[in-house]
Amino acid sequence: MNTSLIEVQDLVSSFRSPAGPTRVVDGISFTIPKGKVLGMVGESGCGKSITSLSIMRLLPQPNGFIESGRILFDGTDLLELSLERMENIRGNEIAMVFQEPMTALNPIFSVGEQIGEVLQTHRGMKGRDKKEKAVELLRLVGIPRPDRIAEEYPHQLSGGMRQRVMIAMALSCDPKLLIADEPTTALDVTIQIQILDLIRDFKDKLGTSILFITHDLGVIAEMADEVAVMYLGKIVELASVCDIFDHPSHPYTKGLMESRLVKKRKGDSLICIPGMVPSLTNKPKGCAFSPRCSDCMDICRRESPELKEISPAHFVRCWLSN
């Protein structure tokens, strides 16, 4: 019996430019089983958010486009669906919590109206039923005085409250897949913990699968079942969260682990990965990480390694592991 909810196969997402198409997501593949959490981690610009927007078919237009690949959701390729069918899936079967709710929420409608719009579009609710359900959802995500907050506008709420509103909207139709794109960025630590607890509670209650995108390894350790480490548009390591933290194999993953803000002895300096992420328009030959890798060999500069399984369910894109 197939327990996979979504399978991304060799996805390539690009942007048009005067110099030609620039690949931002470069042939990635992963699977999220039903009820499980895949954490996606990597530096800014590595392609995490473009991956999520590709799944939702919301790449910025007119320059963004999916060049090739398949996105199988419950066995159906999302890339072959009509726009009308895809619009029905968005917010209903697949929901997304964006990184910055202030830009995702409409400033001229109350938060209750915006939640109600989702309920009306996908559940056919109207009038009193729609309003009562919106208030109930705000209560479920821990917002005090939800009947009053439902009448307020995004700018009247704190960052944590706005993020809760986004989660209420995302979960209003009991989606099968929730995509959370850096949902705790710019929130203080106590609010971060509350948001993570909230997402975890809904996952446990509804059996929702989650693609959790973040640059925070602490959040990954707490939330994920499996982890995909991305670098310059490619997945360089894919394994269970335990293997990633206990047995990181790719030099980039090891660098991320060593650079964590963990408790250090007095006088210890922060360990950083040397160099800078190369430009997407001027990628190095061979392995994309080779200019920053202390273990770089000649073959690394000439040829790009494939993602190979080095142990059960542990995949690495590195010549040292092949």
C-alpha positions in Angstrom: 0.0 0.0 0.0 1.4 3.4 -1.0 1.7 5.7 2.0 3.2 8.6 0.1 1.1 11.8 0.0 3.4 13.8 -2.4 6.3 12.7 -4.6 8.4 15.3 -6.3 10.4 13.8 -9.2 13.3 15.6 -10.9 11.7 19.0 -10.5 13.4 21.9 -12.4 12.1 25.4 -11.8 13.7 28.3 -13.7 13.4 32.1 -14.2 13.7 33.8 -17.6 16.5 36.4 -17.9 18.3 38.2 -20.8 21.0 35.6 -20.6 18.5 32.7 -20.8 16.8 30.5 -18.2 18.3 30.4 -14.7 17.7 27.2 -12.8 16.8 27.9 -9.2 15.6 24.4 -8.4 17.8 21.9 -10.3 16.4 18.4 -10.5 15.3 17.7 -7.0 13.3 14.6 -5.8 11.7 13.8 -2.5 8.7 12.1 -0.9 6.5 13.0 2.0 4.6 10.1 3.5 1.1 10.7 5.0 1.3 12.2 8.4 5.0 12.9 8.3 7.1 16.1 8.3 9.9 16.8 5.8 12.2 19.5 7.0 13.9 21.5 4.2 17.0 23.4 5.3 19.7 25.5 3.6 21.1 29.0 3.2 19.0 31.8 1.7 18.7 31.5 -2.0 19.2 27.8 -2.2 15.7 27.2 -3.7 13.6 26.2 -0.7 10.9 28.7 -1.2 10.8 28.3 -5.0 10.3 24.5 -4.3 7.2 25.3 -2.2 5.9 27.8 -4.8 6.4 25.2 -7.5 4.3 22.7 -5.7 1.5 25.3 -5.3 2.1 26.4 -9.0 2.5 30.0 -7.8 5.9 30.9 -9.3 6.2 34.6 -9.9 4.9 35.5 -13.4 5.8 36.1 -16.1 9.4 35.0 -15.6 9.0 32.0 -13.4 8.2 28.6 -14.9 8.5 24.9 -14.2 10.9 23.5 -16.8 10.4 19.8 -16.2 9.6 17.2 -13.6 6.5 15.7 -11.9 4.7 16.6 -8.7 2.5 13.6 -7.7 -0.1 14.5 -5.1 -2.2 11.5 -4.1 -1.2 10.0 -7.4 -2.2 13.0 -9.5 0.4 15.1 -11.3 -0.3 18.7 -10.2 1.6 20.0 -13.3 -1.0 18.4 -15.6 -4.1 19.9 -13.9 -6.1 22.7 -15.3 -5.8 26.1 -13.6 -9.4 25.7 -12.3 -8.6 22.3 -10.7 -5.4 23.6 -9.2 -7.2 26.6 -7.7 -9.6 24.2 -6.0 -6.7 22.2 -4.5 -4.9 25.3 -3.2 -6.1 26.2 0.3 -8.3 23.1 0.3 -6.1 20.0 0.0 -2.7 21.8 0.0 -2.4 24.9 2.2 0.6 27.2 2.8 1.8 29.4 5.7 4.0 32.1 4.2 7.1 33.6 5.8 5.7 37.1 6.2 2.0 37.2 7.0 1.8 41.0 6.6 2.4 40.6 2.9 0.2 37.5 2.6 -2.8 39.0 4.3 -5.0 41.6 2.5 -4.8 44.9 4.4 -8.2 46.1 3.4 -10.2 43.2 4.8 -10.7 42.1 8.4 -9.0 38.8 9.3 -12.5 37.2 9.9 -13.5 38.1 6.3 -10.3 36.6 4.9 -10.8 33.3 6.8 -14.4 33.4 5.7 -13.4 33.8 2.1 -11.5 30.5 2.2 -14.5 28.8 3.9 -16.9 30.1 1.3 -14.7 29.1 -1.7 -13.9 25.6 -0.6 -16.7 24.7 1.8 -19.6 26.7 0.5 -20.2 28.4 3.9 -22.1 31.7 3.9 -23.5 34.2 6.3 -23.7 33.4 10.0 -22.2 29.9 9.6 -19.1 31.3 7.9 -18.6 34.0 10.6 -19.0 31.5 13.4 -16.5 29.1 11.9 -14.0 31.9 11.4 -14.2 32.8 15.1 -14.0 29.1 16.1 -10.8 28.7 14.0 -9.2 31.8 15.6 -10.1 30.3 19.0 -8.5 27.0 18.0 -5.2 28.7 17.2 -5.1 30.3 20.6 -6.1 33.8 19.8 -7.8 35.5 22.8 -11.1 37.3 22.3 -11.5 35.7 18.8 -14.9 37.4 18.1 -13.3 40.8 18.5 -10.0 39.9 16.7 -12.1 38.6 13.7 -13.3 42.2 13.2 -9.7 43.7 13.2 -7.3 44.3 10.3 -3.8 42.8 9.9 -2.0 46.0 10.8 -3.8 46.0 14.1 -2.3 42.7 15.2 1.1 41.7 16.4 3.4 39.5 14.3 2.6 36.4 16.3 -1.1 37.1 16.0 -0.9 37.5 12.3 1.0 34.3 12.0 -1.8 32.5 14.0 -4.3 34.0 11.6 -2.4 32.6 8.7 -2.3 29.1 10.3 -6.1 29.4 11.0 -6.6 30.1 7.3 -4.3 27.3 6.2 -6.0 24.7 8.5 -9.6 25.9 7.9 -10.3 23.1 5.3 -8.3 20.3 7.0 -5.6 20.1 4.3 -3.8 16.9 3.5 -0.5 18.8 3.0 0.6 21.9 4.9 3.6 23.9 3.5 5.2 26.1 6.2 7.7 28.5 4.7 9.8 29.9 7.6 6.7 30.4 9.7 8.7 31.5 12.8 11.1 33.9 11.2 11.3 37.3 13.0 9.1 36.1 15.9 10.5 36.2 19.4 11.5 32.8 21.0 8.4 32.4 23.2 6.0 33.0 20.2 8.1 30.7 18.0 7.6 27.9 20.5 3.9 28.5 20.6 3.6 28.5 16.8 5.6 25.2 16.5 3.5 23.6 19.2 0.3 24.7 17.4 1.5 23.2 14.0 2.5 20.0 15.8 -0.8 19.7 17.6 -2.8 20.0 14.3 -0.5 17.5 12.6 -1.2 15.0 15.4 -4.9 15.6 15.4 -5.5 15.7 11.6 -2.7 13.5 10.3 -1.6 16.3 8.1 1.7 15.9 6.1 4.0 18.9 6.4 6.8 20.4 4.3 8.6 22.6 6.8 11.0 25.1 5.3 13.5 26.8 7.6 17.2 27.8 8.0 16.9 27.0 11.8 18.4 23.6 12.6 16.9 23.8 16.1 13.4 23.9 14.6 14.3 21.1 12.2 15.4 18.9 15.1 12.1 19.6 16.9 9.7 19.3 14.0 11.0 17.0 11.2 10.9 13.2 10.6 13.2 13.5 7.6 15.5 16.3 6.4 16.4 17.5 2.9 19.5 19.7 2.9 19.6 22.0 -0.1 22.5 23.9 -1.7 22.4 26.0 -4.9 19.2 24.4 -6.1 20.0 20.8 -5.4 19.4 18.4 -2.5 22.9 17.4 -1.3 21.7 15.2 1.6 18.4 13.5 2.4 18.0 11.3 5.5 16.1 10.9 8.8 16.4 13.7 11.3 18.5 11.4 13.5 20.9 10.5 10.8 21.3 14.1 9.7 22.2 15.2 13.3 24.1 12.2 14.4 25.8 11.2 11.1 26.0 14.1 8.7 27.9 13.0 5.6 28.0 15.9 3.1 30.7 18.5 3.8 28.0 21.3 3.6 25.7 19.5 6.1 28.7 19.0 8.4 29.5 22.8 8.1 25.9 23.7 9.0 26.1 21.5 12.1 29.4 22.9 13.2 28.2 26.5 12.8 25.2 26.1 15.1 24.9 28.5 18.0 25.4 25.8 20.6 26.9 26.3 24.1 30.6 26.8 23.7 33.5 27.2 26.2 34.5 30.8 27.0 36.9 32.0 24.3 35.6 29.6 21.6 34.9 31.3 18.3 31.9 30.7 16.1 32.7 28.3 13.3 31.6 29.5 9.8 31.5 27.8 6.4 34.3 29.6 4.4 33.4 31.5 1.2 30.1 32.6 -0.2 27.3 30.9 -2.0 28.0 31.2 -5.8 25.6 33.1 -8.1 22.9 31.0 -9.7 23.9 32.6 -13.0 27.5 31.6 -12.6 27.5 28.2 -11.0 30.9 26.4 -10.6 31.7 23.4 -12.8 31.4 20.0 -11.0 30.1 20.0 -7.5 28.5 23.3 -6.6 30.0 23.2 -3.1 33.6 22.5 -4.3 34.8 26.2 -4.0 34.0 26.2 -0.3 34.9 22.6 0.5 38.1 21.8 2.5 37.9 18.2 1.2 37.7 19.1 -2.5 39.3 16.7 -4.9 40.1 17.1 -8.7 37.0 15.2 -9.7 34.8 17.6 -7.6 35.8 20.5 -9.8 35.2 18.5 -13.0 32.0 16.5 -12.5 28.8 16.9 -10.5 28.1 13.9 -8.3 24.7 12.1 -8.2 22.6 11.7 -5.1 23.5 8.2 -3.9 22.2 6.0 -1.1 25.1 5.4 1.3 23.0 3.6 3.9 19.3 2.6 4.2 17.3 5.8 3.4 20.3 8.1 3.7 21.2 9.8 0.4 24.3 12.1 -0.2 25.5 14.0 -3.3 29.3 13.9 -2.7 32.2 12.2 -4.4 33.7 11.3 -1.0 30.6 9.2 -0.3 30.2 7.6 -3.7 
